[in-house]
Amino acid sequence: MLHRYWFSFSKTESPCILNTGCGVTAFSIDDAKKILEADLFPVYGNRQTVEITEDIDISKIEDGHIIGNMKPPIFRGIWFPLL
């Protein structure tokens, strides 16, 4: 069964999409972390995780930018930010 995870990272002083967070759909938290390491961090650089929310309700994280800029969260992989 797949789960939607929302990762909150330590903020940087310079503007970066990861200051908003990252959405990943995966089989487990370990699977989600592997996806981040393989697909996200090579593009944006490693970030320290501050909080992880499992089975996130996307309406709870919407800031007027996320829903319009994400992939469907029903497939395994990163759905926000768009890569």
MARBA-3410 file (N, C-alpha, C, O; in Angstrom, 1 decimal):
83
0.8,-1.2,0.0,0.0,0.0,0.0,0.9,1.2,0.0,1.9,1.3,0.8 ~ 0.5,2.2,-0.8,1.3,3.4,-0.9,0.8,4.5,0.1,-0.4,4.5,0.4 ~ 1.8,5.3,0.6,1.5,6.4,1.5,2.0,7.7,1.0,3.0,7.7,0.3 ~ 1.3,8.8,1.2,1.8,10.1,0.9,2.5,10.7,2.1,2.0,10.8,3.2 ~ 3.8,11.1,1.8,4.6,11.7,2.8,4.9,13.1,2.5,5.1,13.5,1.3
4.9,14.0,3.5,5.3,15.4,3.3,6.5,15.6,4.2,6.5,15.4,5.4 ~ 7.6,16.0,3.5,8.9,16.3,4.2,9.0,17.8,4.4,8.9,18.5,3.4 ~ 9.3,18.2,5.6,9.7,19.6,5.8,11.1,19.6,6.1,11.6,18.8,6.9 ~ 11.9,20.5,5.5,13.3,20.6,5.6,13.7,21.9,6.4,12.9,22.8,6.5 ~ 15.0,21.9,6.9,15.5,23.1,7.4,15.5,24.2,6.3,15.9,23.9,5.2
15.2,25.3,6.7,15.1,26.4,5.7,16.5,27.0,5.4,17.3,27.0,6.3 ~ 16.7,27.5,4.2,17.9,28.1,3.9,17.6,29.6,3.7,16.5,30.0,3.6 ~ 18.7,30.4,3.8,18.5,31.9,3.7,18.1,32.2,2.2,17.3,33.2,2.0 ~ 18.7,31.5,1.3,18.3,31.8,-0.1,17.0,31.2,-0.5,16.7,30.1,0.0 ~ 16.2,31.8,-1.4,15.0,31.2,-1.8,15.2,29.8,-2.5,16.1,29.7,-3.3
14.4,28.9,-2.1,14.5,27.5,-2.7,13.2,26.9,-2.5,12.5,27.0,-1.5 ~ 12.7,26.1,-3.6,11.4,25.5,-3.5,11.3,24.5,-2.4,10.3,24.2,-1.9 ~ 12.5,23.9,-1.9,12.4,23.0,-0.8,12.1,23.7,0.5,11.9,23.0,1.5 ~ 12.2,25.0,0.6,11.8,25.7,1.8,10.3,25.5,2.0,9.8,25.6,3.2 ~ 9.5,25.2,1.0,8.1,24.9,1.1,7.9,23.5,1.6,7.0,23.2,2.4
8.7,22.5,1.1,8.6,21.1,1.5,8.7,20.2,0.3,8.9,20.7,-0.8 ~ 8.5,19.0,0.5,8.5,18.0,-0.6,7.5,16.9,-0.3,7.4,16.4,0.8 ~ 6.8,16.5,-1.4,5.8,15.4,-1.3,6.3,14.2,-2.0,6.8,14.3,-3.1 ~ 6.2,13.1,-1.4,6.6,11.8,-1.9,5.6,10.7,-1.6,5.1,10.6,-0.5 ~ 5.3,9.9,-2.6,4.5,8.7,-2.4,5.4,7.5,-2.4,6.1,7.3,-3.4
5.2,6.7,-1.4,6.1,5.5,-1.3,5.5,4.4,-0.5,4.4,4.6,0.2 ~ 6.1,3.3,-0.5,5.6,2.1,0.3,5.8,2.3,1.8,5.1,1.7,2.6 ~ 6.9,3.0,2.2,7.3,3.1,3.6,8.1,4.4,3.7,8.5,5.0,2.7 ~ 8.4,4.8,4.9,9.2,6.0,5.2,10.6,5.7,4.6,11.2,6.6,4.1 ~ 11.1,4.5,4.8,12.5,4.2,4.3,12.5,4.3,2.8,13.4,4.7,2.2
11.4,3.8,2.1,11.3,3.9,0.7,11.3,5.3,0.2,11.9,5.7,-0.7 ~ 10.5,6.2,1.0,10.4,7.6,0.6,11.8,8.3,0.8,12.2,9.1,-0.1 ~ 12.5,7.9,1.8,13.9,8.5,2.0,14.8,8.1,0.8,15.6,8.9,0.4 ~ 14.7,6.9,0.4,15.5,6.4,-0.7,15.2,7.2,-2.0,16.1,7.5,-2.8 ~ 13.9,7.4,-2.2,13.5,8.2,-3.4,14.1,9.6,-3.3,14.6,10.1,-4.3
14.0,10.2,-2.1,14.6,11.6,-2.0,16.1,11.6,-2.3,16.6,12.4,-3.0 ~ 16.8,10.6,-1.8,18.3,10.5,-2.0,18.6,10.2,-3.5,19.6,10.8,-4.0 ~ 17.8,9.5,-4.2,18.1,9.1,-5.6,17.6,10.2,-6.5,18.3,10.5,-7.5 ~ 16.5,10.9,-6.2,15.9,11.8,-7.2,15.9,13.3,-6.9,16.0,14.1,-7.8 ~ 15.7,13.6,-5.6,15.6,15.0,-5.2,16.9,15.6,-4.8,17.3,16.7,-5.3
17.7,15.0,-3.9,18.9,15.6,-3.4,20.0,15.8,-4.5,20.7,16.8,-4.4 ~ 20.1,14.9,-5.5,21.0,15.3,-6.6,20.7,16.6,-7.3,21.6,17.2,-7.9 ~ 19.4,16.9,-7.4,19.0,18.2,-8.1,19.2,19.4,-7.2,19.7,20.4,-7.6 ~ 18.7,19.3,-5.9,18.6,20.4,-5.0,19.6,20.4,-3.9,19.7,21.4,-3.2 ~ 20.4,19.4,-3.8,21.3,19.2,-2.7,20.7,18.6,-1.4,19.5,18.7,-1.2
21.5,18.0,-0.6,21.0,17.4,0.6,20.4,18.5,1.6,21.0,19.6,1.7 ~ 19.4,18.1,2.2,18.7,19.0,3.2,18.4,18.2,4.5,18.1,17.0,4.4 ~ 18.5,18.8,5.6,18.2,18.2,6.9,16.6,18.2,7.0,16.0,19.2,6.9 ~ 16.1,17.0,7.3,14.7,16.8,7.5,14.3,17.3,8.9,14.9,16.9,9.8 ~ 13.3,18.1,8.9,12.8,18.7,10.2,11.6,17.9,10.7,11.4,17.6,11.9
10.7,17.6,9.7,9.5,16.9,10.1,9.0,16.0,8.9,9.2,16.4,7.8 ~ 8.4,14.9,9.2,7.8,14.0,8.2,6.4,13.7,8.6,6.1,13.3,9.7 ~ 5.4,14.0,7.7,4.0,13.7,8.0,3.6,12.6,7.0,3.7,12.7,5.8 ~ 3.1,11.5,7.6,2.6,10.3,6.8,1.1,10.5,6.5,0.4,11.0,7.3 ~ 0.8,10.0,5.3,-0.6,10.1,4.8,-1.2,11.5,4.9,-2.3,11.8,5.4
-0.4,12.5,4.4,-0.7,13.9,4.5,-2.0,14.2,3.7,-2.1,13.7,2.6 ~ -2.8,15.0,4.2,-4.0,15.6,3.5,-3.5,16.8,2.8,-3.1,17.8,3.4 ~ -3.4,16.8,1.5,-2.8,17.8,0.7,-3.5,19.2,0.9,-2.8,20.2,0.8 ~ -4.7,19.2,1.2,-5.4,20.5,1.5,-4.8,21.1,2.8,-4.9,22.4,2.9 ~ -4.1,20.4,3.6,-3.5,20.9,4.8,-2.2,21.6,4.6,-1.8,22.5,5.4
-1.6,21.3,3.4,-0.3,22.0,3.1,-0.4,23.0,2.0,0.6,23.7,1.6 ~ -1.6,23.1,1.4,-1.8,24.0,0.2,-1.5,25.4,0.6,-2.1,25.9,1.6 ~ -0.7,26.1,-0.1,-0.4,27.5,0.1,-0.6,28.4,-1.1,-0.1,29.5,-1.2 ~ -1.5,27.8,-2.0,-1.7,28.6,-3.2,-0.7,28.3,-4.3,-0.9,28.8,-5.4 ~ 0.2,27.4,-4.0,1.3,27.1,-5.0,1.5,25.6,-5.2,1.9,25.2,-6.3
1.2,24.8,-4.3,1.5,23.4,-4.3,0.6,22.6,-5.3,1.1,22.0,-6.2 ~ -0.7,22.7,-5.1,-1.6,21.9,-6.0,-1.4,22.2,-7.5,-1.5,21.2,-8.3 ~ -1.2,23.4,-7.8,-1.0,23.7,-9.2,0.3,23.4,-9.8,0.5,23.5,-11.0 ~ 1.2,22.9,-8.9,2.6,22.6,-9.4,3.0,21.3,-8.9,4.2,21.1,-8.5 ~ 2.1,20.3,-8.9,2.5,19.0,-8.5,2.0,17.9,-9.4,1.1,18.2,-10.2
2.6,16.7,-9.3,2.1,15.6,-10.1,1.0,14.9,-9.2,0.9,15.2,-8.0 ~ 0.2,14.0,-9.8,-0.8,13.3,-9.0,0.0,12.5,-7.9,0.9,11.7,-8.3 ~ -0.5,12.6,-6.7,0.2,11.9,-5.6,-0.2,10.4,-5.5,0.0,9.8,-4.4 ~ -0.7,9.8,-6.5,-1.2,8.4,-6.4,-0.2,7.4,-7.0,-0.3,6.2,-6.9 ~ 0.9,7.9,-7.5,2.0,7.1,-8.0,3.2,7.2,-7.2,3.5,8.2,-6.6
4.0,6.1,-7.1,5.2,6.1,-6.3,6.2,7.1,-6.9,6.5,7.1,-8.1 ~ 6.7,8.0,-6.1,7.7,9.0,-6.5,7.5,10.3,-5.9,6.5,10.5,-5.1 ~ 8.2,11.3,-6.3,8.1,12.7,-5.9,7.0,13.4,-6.7,7.0,13.3,-7.9 ~ 6.1,14.0,-5.9,5.0,14.7,-6.6,5.1,16.2,-6.4,4.4,17.0,-7.1 ~ 5.9,16.6,-5.4,6.2,18.1,-5.3,7.5,18.2,-4.6,7.8,17.5,-3.6
8.4,19.0,-5.2,8.2,19.8,-6.4,8.3,19.0,-7.7,8.8,17.8,-7.7 ~ 7.9,19.6,-8.8,8.0,18.9,-10.1,9.5,18.8,-10.4,10.2,19.8,-10.3 ~ 9.9,17.7,-10.8,11.3,17.5,-11.2,11.4,17.4,-12.7,12.5,17.3,-13.3
END
